[in-house]
Amino acid sequence: MKTLLIVYHTGGVKTAKMAEAVERGARSETGVNVIVKRCAEAGPEDVLAADGLILGTPENFGYMSGMMKDFLERVFYPCEGKLNGRPWALFVGAGQDGSGAVNSVEKIVTGLRLQKVHDPIIGLKDLTPEILANCEELGAAIAAGISLGVF
C-alpha cells in the first residue's frame, strides 16, 4: 500500500482547518495509507517511508513557520538524494499574500528533488468554504495520483 505523509505546523486555527480538509480529502481515496504529523513529530524516517508529501505552514513574518523550517532542516541531509521525483504539494495559511512562505518552502524542497504536482493552496486572511474545498481536493488528488501510480 502506498503512503501519503501530511506534515504541517499551526499556532492557530486557520492552518489547522486547512490540514483537516487536506486529510479528509486524502482519506477519501482508497489504497493509500495517510499519515498526518505535526512538524515537531515528523522526521526523516517518515519522509523516506512516504510515496508522497503534502506540507502545510502558516505564513509567519512573510516566511514559513519556524517549526516547518526546523522540520525541513532535520530531514534535508538524511533525505538528500533519496527522494528524487516523489510528488509533493503545499498549503499555506497566510496573513499577507503567502508568497514568502511558498518561496521559502520551494527553495528547500527543490534541493530534495521532489516533484511539485500541484500549485500551492493559499488561505488568505479568513478561510472560505472554497479554500477548504480546494484543500480537500488537494488531499484527494495527491492520494489518488499516488494510488494510481500517476506520480
Secondary structure, 3 states (H helix, E strand, C coil): CEEEEEEECCCCCHHHHHHHHHHHHHHCCCCEEEEEEEHHHCCHHHHHHCCEEEEEEECECCECCHHHHHHHHHHHHHHCCCCCCCEEEEEEEECCCCHHHHHHHHHHHHHCCCEECCCCEEEECCCCHHHHHHHHHHHHHHHHHHHHCCC
